[in-house]
């Protein structure tokens, strides 16, 4: 039997292996994006063909169902040509008629007064980077063009799946992003201050937790860590969990940070302090203390200044602004919600307790 010989590896072998792995992954990503780009172009062109025939020849509503059946019979191995999806292709073209997949589209942009505006808002590169399933949800659920673009870019940047995209839309993520009360503009240089501001939300939604109204802060902390994946998703991309009740040894005294994270994109530590109830000015001083210690004990020389985030149920913005004004460290104050309030339209349609009791009484007769 032949024995494998021990091979002496070159000094840079580990670096070579890492470089090849990175190139393979990048190539795989490019391949996926290329396939999606071609699919988006194909569906847009099919939508354009159907729209043109409808305009020129007055196709009726029965043509698309027949087209779906015939495509299934002629190309049984091809998926994605159901009646419903073909109608989405038509809607997709009508949403983005400006796309310059073909030279003829240029003349169409010039003839449409909204063409240049749409072309600037939705460039081809952006549209082709969004998966088809995401486009379907965006067309159905987000009508405002600027808001739709925000979700497109966020989905690409954060790698949201279709289900996560829907969840973010339903919780109005675009309204919550960047709304925390902070002192970042005064404590961080631009553009860092803007980048950090857009990283935080207000409010944060922890509706995956079930806590009684009189819960303790430690219960909230435990619940968030028990659902760490959902918690990280709500915090946003880039947050890496470092520790819970993170110990700080200062002289002969011990202190503990509720939650400590490191943000991979911002390149800094993020200290999170959880508070039940209203915001109090003294919370800012305590957070300033924590950030100072983390900067001294944990921060690497290449890291950026530590950021503090105080999460409480009822933050008074005016009070928070005054409390942060004299603070040295960059700190934000946001609210959190455990359950979302019912929309007024839905709430008004629900039966009252009295109505339910009357129905039950009537059922017993």
C-alpha positions, 0 to 999 in steps of 0.5 A: 500500500502506498503511503501519503507523504508529508508535504511541507507547505510554503509559508504563504499557503494559508494566505493562498487558500484564503485568497482562493476561497474568497475568489470562489465565493465572489465568483459564485455571488457574481454568477447568482447575480448574473442569473437574476439579472437575466431573469429580470430582463426576460420578465420585463421583455415578456411584460413589454411584449404583452403590453404592446400587443394589448395596446395595438391589438386589444388583447382581452383578459382571456389571452394570458391564461391561454398563454400560461397553459400553452407555455406549460405544454410547450416548455414543461421543464420551465418554471415561472410562467403561471398565469399569476406570474405572467400578470406580474411580468406585465405589471412589472413592465408597467411599473418600470417602462423606462428600463434601458435593456434595449435601445428602443427604451430610450425613445420611450423615456423621452416621450414619457415625462416621468421617464427621466425621473424613474430612470434616476430613481430606479437605475437598471443596475438596482432593478437587476440586483433585486430578486424577482420574488422581492419585486413582487412584494414591493409592487404589491405593498409599497406604492411610493417610489422613494419608499420602494427604492429605500426597501430595495437598497436595504434588502440588497445591503442587508441580504434580506430574504423575501420573508424578512423584506415583508416583515420589514415593510409591515413594521414600517422600517423606513419610518424607524431608521435614523430616528433615535435621539442622539448627540452624534452630530456634536460628538462624531465627525462627518460622515461618521455621525450620519452613518451612525445615526442611520444605524439606529432606529426608533422604536425598536420592535421586540414583538417576538417577546411575551412579557407581562406588563410588570416585567423586570429589566433582567427578564427583558434582557434574558428574553432578548438573548433567548431570541438572539437571532431575531434581536440581531435582525431588529438591530440591523446588519453588522451587530456582533454579540459580545456579551450579556452582563459584561463585567467591568473591573474598575479598581476594587469595584465591579460593574456590569453592562447589560448588553455589549456588541461590536459593529463590524461596519462601524468598527466600534463597540456598542453598549446597550442599556435596557430600561423599563419605563420612562427615560431619566436624565441620569441614564445618560451619565451612567452610559457615558461612564460605561462608554469611557471604560469600554474605550479604555479597556476594550477599544483597539487603537484602530477602533472608532469611539464606543457608541451607547444606546439607551433603550427605554419604553417612553423616551421624552425627546426634549428631556433626552436632548438636554441630558445628552447635550453635556455628554462627552461620548456619542450616545443615542436614546430610543424606545422599544415596543413589545407589541404593536398597537392595532391600527385604528381601522382594524381596532374599530372593526373588532367587536367590543366585550359587550357585543361579544357577551350579547352574541353569547347570550343570544346563542344560548336561547 
